[in-house]
């Protein structure tokens, strides 16, 4: 029994240890960047539409030194679009901000442009979601038609069997579930309307 306890303690000793700098790196900080309206909209749309917090999204997009390095090598100098940039403050981890600053200095690339080009990586995701959004609308139309037919069948069943019949009640329960699904899908599609305007 004693040996087991000693063994368990020694297992913990061999686990990777957390440092103060690791913990501080996870702290949230605010940083302001000058970005195009389209880029700001892309962040908002993906965050709202996919239900991902903007901080998580920002850390994911800007948290890879290798990708930031590639972006820094390929970025274009200021374009006319960049003159229309507006200031936007984001919450991100201290570690991500440090990485952005480091790559910016090392590659002599403006930090705002690193962020701009990193967020533009979301554009293919948005394009795919726009396609799916249109297909969801088609599915909803068919489902609404199916619901109308089901309601007619329920009326017919009521006339044939009455409201106290178990078949009528099962059908009524199924149609109630279908109505709820239609409402939920309509609500999801309504929320996705912002992706149509992008």
Secondary structure, DSSP 8 states (H G I E B T S, - for coil): -HHHHHHHHHHHHTS----HHHHHHTSEEEEEEEE-HHHHHHHHHHHHHHT--HHHHHHHHH--HHHHHHHHHH-----GGGGG-EEEEEEEEHHHHHHHHHHHHHHT--HHHHHHHHHGGGHHHHHHHHHHHHHHHHHHHHHHHHHHHHHHHHHHHHHHH-TTSHHHHHHHHHHHHHHHHHHHHHHHHHHTHHHHT-
